[in-house]
Amino acid sequence: MDAKAIYIGMDLGTFKTSVASSAGIRDVIHTAVGWPRDQVARTMLGRDVVFGKDLIEHRLAVNIVRPFEKGVLKYNSPDDAGVSADQITLYKQAARLVVEHAVSLTRPPKGVPIYGVIGAPSRASILNKKVLLEAAQHAFDGVMIVSEPFSIAYGMNRLSDTLVVDIGAGTTDICPVYGTFPREDEQVTIAQGGDVIDETFYRLLRERYPQAQISLNMAREIKEKYGFVHDVNEQALVMLPVNGRPQQFDVTEPLKEACKALVPLILDGLGEVISRFDPEFQQRMLQNIVLGGGGSQLKGLDRVIEDALKEFGGAKVKRVYDAVFAGAVGALKLAMSMPQDYFHQLKMAQQPCETEAEVSV
């Protein structure tokens, strides 16, 4: 560790990005960039690029780009994500601006080296990781790209006999942790996450209550406040406008249906990871499952997974204490624990063997 350097851990999420600095600063922003739609919007906003809460407050006046939406740049190919080749340049520019803005929020002193660790989906390709490195190259002097769930485990000191399920907006990653960087073939990335829940809930609401006026952003906010997957009595009553007049709607059933859609995918992923892991360690890992990411906060998810895993001999599931910063804090801890020359070693090792961690200096 270089005492003169600033170290930053970054959870570069599909929907939100959190950062934690060795100077003790933390912050979180939307993983999105907004450009004013016209000169009137530019004059009103007083800037050429918009970040953070201004994206929500002024979203009608800006063109918003979420560079990692549907896994583009981070996991999926542009074709799989439905993004045209012409849009890729814009998405890469947005990714770079998000990373640079997130780093600037930690207020690093000028002239001081900045080293960081950024989380990526477990099965992100080498090409995807290189895109992340390109996005970070102007903000960092050195950066490692590591598995997102691994950074969560590292921050919690769960470095052995642990299964981490990181439920983000764009992907759900399942990673076994056993004292070293996990191999790519030991991990699972499900190309669905919280965004799919939001879209499903939005569709179900429109089908059930066609008279209600609702946006995808409103559906997401309802999910974040009331989302659940268990069978215990829950009720989600919300106010939605009908022809501009607020009315109360019971959204309990469509919300539950949407949230539960992700559960079978998580269980299948856990079963896949467990079944191909060393049988002597399977039970130990089942007793130490950690849920991270924004999706981990769905009420009852830990209990539903425990019940479903009884056929494997039982399991214990725990949610992270702080879903917003768990990944960033773990990434920061990892960055600060690495010897300075290790960054260079990772860079050299990345090229021939496609390691789980990479660096750009």
Protein Blocks (a to p, Z undefined) as FASTA:
>chain_A
ZZkbccddddddfkbccdddfkopacdddddddddfblmlmmmnopabdehjllmmmmmm
pccddfkgghiojlmcfklnopafklmmmmmmmmmmmmmmmmmmnopaehiacddddddd
fklcfklmmmmmmmmmmmpmbdcdddfklmmmmmnopaghiacddddfkbccddddehia
cdfklpccdfbdfklmmmmmmmmmmmmmmmbccdfklmmmmmmmmgcfbfbdcddddddd
eehiacdddfklmmmmmmmmmmmmmmmmmmmmmmmgcfklmmmmmmmccdedjklmpghk
lmmmmmmmmmnopaaddddfblmlmmmmmmmmmmmmpcfklmmmmmmmmmmnopabdcdZ
Z
